[in-house]
Amino acid sequence: MDDIIYLDHAATTPVDPGVLEAMVPYFSERYGNPSSIYHLGQESRAAIDRARVAAARVLSCDVSEIVFTSGATESDNLALRGTAWAARLRPSANDAAPHIVTTAIEHHAVLHTAHALERQGFAATYIVPDSRGIIDPDAIASAVRDDTCLISVMYANNESGAIQPIQEIAAIARNRGIPVHTDAVQAAGSLPLLVDELGVDLLSLSAHKFYGPKGVGLLYVRRGALIDFQQAGGGQEQGRRGGTEDVPGIVGQGVALEQADSWREAYTEHCRGLRDRLYAGLLSAIPDATVNGPLDSSQRLPNNVNISIPGVQGETLLLSLDVLGIAASAGSACTTGNTEPSHVLRAMGLSDEACRSSLRFTVGRSNTEEQIDATIDAVVESVGRVRALTTSHAS
Ligand SMILES: Cc1ncc(COP(=O)(O)O)c(C=O)c1O
């Protein structure tokens, strides 16, 4: 698979060699349980502490505000369920279950959690974005009710690449005394994660999206935020998330997060160049292709390309590209096998047809201009082939 052109970095990234090197000892010679009091255990404890310091430095928060999790799905669940249940169980709460404001373009880790809370009697409002995929802070303000206990809006969208006005949304929330959660999974490595500047109370990350390992993430929990922690157990994470820690994963996440933060500017510049080259090449060779998501570079993740190609099913194109050694996506990787059109593109007002003919490329650190040019050629060739087949079938 050495020759693969990997353009699906929003789905996952390879583990950086430096990250892997830092993790390896914690699989083998440093295998102690961090809860054990002897030296071997305390070595693992110290490694977790160092990773927590690293994460706190990147987020510019206190170490006590970082809770390690198994990834963003758990972090998102914890943020929503934990806040909703804390509000409901508050001694001063009345019998009515509180309300959450979120958006129609969230990852399913948030959306399906909100749906589950609705089934438990909570209320939820899902704000729809504009045609670029951007949420209007005024729409959030209008949706807030007296019983709203949480606003959850993602920092940047995994499909459209649209960057959301989190600071403005957080300012609205602060004025009303409502906590704000942001799923910052796709922003890590591209955008600053300074929680005070963003104004958020809860923030989710997943290590494998920024060249760390899979199955580990974190939730930033602002001191004083009311949260009913969901995973009882052996008192790990200061009693906030029971279960023996994934020491190698946590170590890897710490290194990966520090690297992503210190390489952010160079990474952004590198990705932006490749992204613009890919857009320019595709749009000039396929003039009826349309861009999904913001056209303004400052409102879009630097590594995201999303287009619809009329008359060509995204899935068909993906298979054709796969044969040519190119990995891309026709939507979120988490919904592969699901033939439903993307809920994100649909919320932006695209027709089912335009959703089904969409293709997402997300570039990363190791991609080159030569790979981008080869991809443009491959897409153009595949589109020509699919269109020719469709025409010959139709005639
Ligand atoms: C925006 C966003 N949130 C949450 C997740 C879930 O992350 P994980 O599967 O690592 O738990 C993803 C993964 O694609 C994502 O893109």
The ligand as an SDF file (V2000), in Angstrom:
LIG
                    3D

 16 16  0  0  0  0  0  0  0  0999 V2000
  -16.3300   16.0850   13.9040 C   0  0  0  0  0  0  0  0  0  0  0  0
  -16.1640   14.7200   14.4840 C   0  0  0  0  0  0  0  0  0  0  0  0
  -16.6080   14.4710   15.7240 N   0  0  0  0  0  0  0  0  0  0  0  0
  -16.4800   13.2660   16.2880 C   0  0  0  0  0  0  0  0  0  0  0  0
  -15.8870   12.2250   15.6190 C   0  0  0  0  0  0  0  0  0  0  0  0
  -15.7800   10.9000   16.2950 C   0  0  0  0  0  0  0  0  0  0  0  0
  -14.4480   10.5920   16.5740 O   0  0  0  0  0  0  0  0  0  0  0  0
  -14.0350    9.1300   17.0400 P   0  0  0  0  0  0  0  0  0  0  0  0
  -14.6160    8.1860   16.0420 O   0  0  0  0  0  0  0  0  0  0  0  0
  -12.5610    9.1450   17.0210 O   0  0  0  0  0  0  0  0  0  0  0  0
  -14.6090    8.9070   18.3920 O   0  0  0  0  0  0  0  0  0  0  0  0
  -15.4160   12.4280   14.3070 C   0  0  0  0  0  0  0  0  0  0  0  0
  -14.8420   11.3090   13.5220 C   0  0  0  0  0  0  0  0  0  0  0  0
  -14.9380   11.2680   12.3100 O   0  0  0  0  0  0  0  0  0  0  0  0
  -15.5500   13.7070   13.7390 C   0  0  0  0  0  0  0  0  0  0  0  0
  -15.1140   13.9790   12.5000 O   0  0  0  0  0  0  0  0  0  0  0  0
  1  2  1  0
  2  3  1  0
  2 15  2  0
  3  4  2  0
  4  5  1  0
  5  6  1  0
  5 12  2  0
  6  7  1  0
  7  8  1  0
  8  9  2  0
  8 10  1  0
  8 11  1  0
 12 13  1  0
 12 15  1  0
 13 14  2  0
 15 16  1  0
M  END
$$$$
